Amino acid sequence: MTGDTAHRPDRVCGEGRLLEVAEAIVRDWSALGVRGSFLARDIDTGEQLGFGIEEPVPLASVVKVPLALAVLDLIANGGLDPVQPVTVDPATSSVGPTGIAAFRHPTTVAVGDLLLLMLSVSDNAAADALFDLVPVADVDARLRAWDCAGIHVRHRMNHMYECAAGVAGNDFSLALELAVRDERAQRHTIRTLDPAHANTGTASALVALLQRVWRDEVAQPRATAELRRLMGHQVFTQRLASELRADSLRLSGKTGTFLHLRHEIGVIEADSGTRVAMAALTRADRRAAQAPDIDLAIGIAARQAFEALRT
């Protein structure tokens, strides 16, 4: 599919060379039939480039980052013990392809290790076990208290699958077809793809949260330090990190994938001291369970943005 004005965001941000890089990324994504938002910001200088940065987007598993911060802050304040055991029964837990969500038998895991599973392999069952301890409304209220405007937590992870099954049964390919069709028509048959009802965030709000986490300007410093450590354990590197593989670079990130959504937020740090926070939030305009070209486009955007911001 070739690019057209339907895929072009209303606002492109950046100055001079940074604006040129943002425009180039817009063209590349449009040529792939990808709608989306992208923002890259130097954590220390505030220089940035991107587009569509104030558009609310359903977050999929990216929501696990604010959930983790809320849990870690509660731990840091003495309200929750990280060694507390939690038993998760696959018969009643959230579905998903990784971690406890893929288990066939009940298991008991410490709270601190649920956090690791949630962020490293995007375990939905671990996430919803943590939502049992810190409910959705409490996570959202904590974000409001931290003045994290632009990020809204409204439901557990399994609700995404429940809503998809509600309209498509067990036919995941039909759910994907509906998601793509609705994206083109700007309507939402699947409730958790509707920004009015989904867990949502803007690229601007997500990058601002990462910036504050890396500067210890939100929650307790013990909580932000542990969040940085856990995000550094993510095993999925096919998006932001795909074009930034060097021993002198480190990526701490969190992907989000559901139906036609392919996201990642993260921070790229260089040994030279440069620290760039990024958010790439995309919606594909095709039926494809796998889209390595879109993942690669996110990686190319990350490399172009990082190189432009560190020069």
C-alpha positions in Angstrom: 0.0 0.0 0.0 1.3 3.4 -0.9 1.2 6.4 1.4 -1.6 9.0 1.3 -2.9 11.9 3.3 -5.1 9.7 5.4 -2.0 8.4 7.1 -0.4 11.8 7.6 -0.5 13.1 11.2 -1.7 16.6 11.9 1.4 17.8 13.7 5.0 17.1 13.1 7.4 18.5 15.7 11.1 19.4 15.6 13.3 22.2 14.4 15.7 22.3 11.4 17.3 18.9 10.8 15.1 17.3 13.5 12.0 18.4 11.6 13.5 16.9 8.4 14.0 13.5 10.2 10.5 13.5 11.5 9.1 14.2 8.1 11.2 11.4 6.6 9.8 8.9 9.2 6.2 10.1 8.4 6.8 9.3 4.7 8.3 5.9 5.5 5.4 4.9 7.8 2.8 6.1 5.4 4.4 4.1 2.5 3.8 1.0 4.7 0.2 1.8 5.4 1.0 2.5 9.1 -0.9 5.0 11.1 0.8 6.1 14.2 2.6 8.4 16.6 6.3 8.8 17.3 8.3 10.9 19.7 12.0 10.9 20.6 13.3 13.3 23.2 16.7 13.9 24.7 16.1 13.4 28.4 18.7 16.0 29.4 18.4 18.7 26.7 14.7 18.4 25.9 15.3 18.5 22.2 12.8 16.3 20.4 11.3 15.2 17.1 8.1 13.4 16.3 4.6 13.5 15.0 1.0 12.8 16.2 2.3 13.1 19.7 -1.0 14.2 21.4 -3.2 11.4 19.8 -4.6 9.0 22.4 -3.8 5.4 21.4 -4.9 2.1 23.0 -1.7 0.9 24.8 -1.9 -2.9 24.8 1.0 -4.2 27.0 2.6 -0.8 27.2 0.2 -0.1 30.0 2.3 -2.5 32.1 4.9 0.2 32.6 2.6 2.6 34.6 1.2 -0.5 36.4 4.7 -1.5 37.4 5.6 2.0 38.6 2.4 2.0 40.8 3.3 -1.4 42.3 6.9 -0.4 42.8 6.0 2.8 44.5 3.7 1.0 46.9 6.5 -1.4 47.7 8.9 1.5 48.2 6.4 3.1 50.6 6.0 -0.1 52.6 2.5 -0.9 51.5 3.4 -4.1 49.7 6.1 -6.8 50.3 8.0 -7.8 47.1 8.5 -11.3 48.5 4.8 -11.9 49.2 3.8 -15.1 47.4 0.9 -15.0 44.9 -0.7 -18.1 43.5 -1.9 -17.9 39.9 -4.2 -20.6 38.4 -4.1 -20.8 34.6 -7.7 -22.0 34.7 -8.9 -18.6 35.8 -6.0 -16.3 34.9 -5.4 -14.1 31.9 -4.6 -15.5 28.5 -1.4 -14.9 26.6 1.5 -16.6 24.8 4.2 -16.0 27.4 5.1 -16.5 31.1 2.5 -17.8 33.5 -0.2 -17.0 31.0 1.1 -20.0 29.0 1.3 -22.3 32.0 -1.0 -25.3 32.4 -0.7 -25.7 36.1 -1.1 -23.4 39.1 2.1 -21.7 40.2 3.2 -19.5 43.1 5.4 -16.5 42.4 6.6 -13.6 44.5 5.3 -10.1 43.8 8.8 -8.9 42.7 9.1 -11.8 40.2 5.6 -11.1 38.8 7.0 -7.7 38.0 9.9 -9.2 36.2 7.7 -11.6 34.2 5.4 -8.8 33.3 8.1 -6.5 31.9 10.6 -9.0 30.6 8.3 -11.4 28.6 5.1 -9.3 28.8 3.2 -11.9 30.9 -0.5 -11.0 30.9 -1.3 -13.3 33.8 1.5 -11.7 35.9 0.1 -8.3 35.1 -3.5 -9.2 36.1 -2.2 -10.8 39.3 -0.6 -7.5 40.1 -3.9 -5.7 39.2 -5.5 -7.9 41.9 -3.1 -6.3 44.4 -3.2 -2.8 43.0 -6.6 -2.3 41.2 -7.1 -0.5 37.9 -8.7 2.5 39.6 -5.8 2.8 42.1 -3.2 2.7 39.3 -5.1 5.4 37.4 -5.6 7.5 40.5 -1.8 7.3 41.2 -1.1 8.6 37.7 -3.4 11.5 38.3 -1.7 12.2 41.6 1.7 12.2 39.8 0.2 14.6 37.2 0.6 12.1 34.4 -2.0 13.6 32.1 -2.5 11.8 28.9 -2.2 8.2 30.3 -5.4 6.4 31.4 -5.7 3.0 32.9 -9.2 1.6 32.6 -9.1 -2.2 32.5 -7.2 -5.3 33.2 -5.2 -7.1 30.4 -7.6 -10.0 29.9 -10.4 -7.5 29.1 -8.8 -7.0 25.7 -9.3 -10.6 24.8 -12.7 -10.8 26.4 -13.9 -7.8 24.2 -12.3 -9.4 21.1 -14.0 -12.7 21.8 -17.3 -11.0 22.4 -17.5 -9.9 18.8 -15.4 -12.6 17.0 -15.7 -15.7 19.2 -12.5 -17.7 19.2 -11.6 -16.5 15.6 -8.6 -14.3 16.2 -8.2 -13.7 12.5 -11.8 -12.3 12.4 -11.0 -10.0 15.3 -7.9 -8.8 13.4 -10.0 -8.2 10.3 -12.5 -6.2 12.4 -9.7 -4.1 14.0 -8.3 -3.2 10.5 -11.7 -2.5 9.1 -12.6 -0.3 12.0 -9.3 1.6 11.9 -10.1 2.6 8.3 -13.6 3.6 9.2 -12.6 5.2 12.5 -15.1 3.2 14.5 -14.6 0.6 17.1 -16.4 -2.7 17.2 -13.9 -4.0 19.8 -14.4 -1.8 22.9 -10.8 -2.0 24.1 -9.6 -0.5 20.7 -11.8 2.6 21.4 -9.7 5.3 22.9 -12.7 6.4 25.0 -12.8 3.0 26.8 -9.3 1.5 26.4 -6.1 1.9 28.4 -4.7 4.8 26.4 -1.7 7.1 26.2 -0.2 9.7 24.0 3.4 9.6 22.7 4.0 12.9 24.5 2.7 11.6 27.9 4.5 8.3 27.7 7.9 10.0 26.8 7.3 12.5 29.6 6.7 9.6 32.0 10.0 7.9 30.9 11.8 11.1 31.2 10.6 11.5 34.8 11.4 7.9 35.6 15.0 8.3 34.3 15.4 11.6 36.2 13.9 10.2 39.4 11.2 12.9 39.2 8.1 10.7 39.8 7.3 8.2 42.6 10.0 7.1 45.0 13.6 6.9 43.7 13.7 3.2 44.8 10.7 2.6 42.6 12.1 4.4 39.5 15.5 2.7 39.9 13.9 -0.7 40.0 11.6 0.1 37.0 14.7 1.1 35.0 16.4 -2.2 36.0 13.3 -4.3 35.1 12.7 -2.6 31.7 16.3 -3.4 30.9 15.4 -7.1 31.0 12.9 -7.0 28.1 13.6 -9.9 25.8 11.8 -8.5 22.7 14.2 -6.4 20.6 12.6 -6.5 17.2 11.4 -2.9 17.3 13.2 0.1 18.8 16.4 -1.8 19.3 16.5 -3.5 15.9 18.7 -0.9 14.2 20.6 0.2 17.4 22.7 -2.9 18.2 26.0 -1.9 19.6 27.9 -2.6 22.9 28.0 1.1 23.6 24.1 1.4 23.6 21.5 0.1 26.0 17.8 -0.1 25.5 15.3 -0.4 28.3 11.8 -0.8 26.8 8.4 -2.3 26.8 6.5 -3.5 23.7 2.8 -3.7 23.2 1.1 -5.9 20.6 -2.6 -6.7 20.1 -4.3 -7.3 16.8 -3.2 -4.5 14.6 -1.4 -2.6 17.3 2.4 -2.7 17.4 4.0 -0.4 20.0 7.2 0.1 22.0 8.3 2.7 24.5 11.8 2.9 25.9 15.0 4.7 26.6 18.2 4.4 24.6 21.4 5.2 26.6 24.9 5.6 25.1 28.2 5.2 26.9 28.8 8.8 25.9 26.0 9.9 28.2 23.2 10.6 25.7 19.8 9.4 26.9 16.8 9.5 24.5 13.3 8.5 25.5 11.1 7.2 22.7 7.5 6.2 22.1 6.4 4.4 18.8 2.7 3.7 18.7 1.5 2.1 15.5 -1.7 0.7 13.9 -1.3 -1.4 10.8 -3.7 -1.1 7.9 -3.5 -4.8 7.0 -4.5 -8.2 8.2 -1.2 -9.7 9.3 -0.4 -11.4 12.6 3.3 -10.9 11.9 4.6 -7.7 10.3 8.4 -7.6 10.4 8.5 -4.7 8.0 6.6 -2.6 10.5 8.8 -3.7 13.3 11.8 -2.7 11.2 10.3 0.6 10.3 10.0 1.4 14.0 13.7 0.4 14.4 14.8 2.6 11.5 12.8 5.5 13.0 14.5 5.0 16.4 18.0 4.9 14.8 17.3 8.0 12.7 15.9 9.9 15.7 18.7 8.8 18.0 21.4 9.8 15.5 19.8 13.2 14.9 19.4 13.9 18.6 22.9 13.0 19.6 24.7 15.0 16.9 
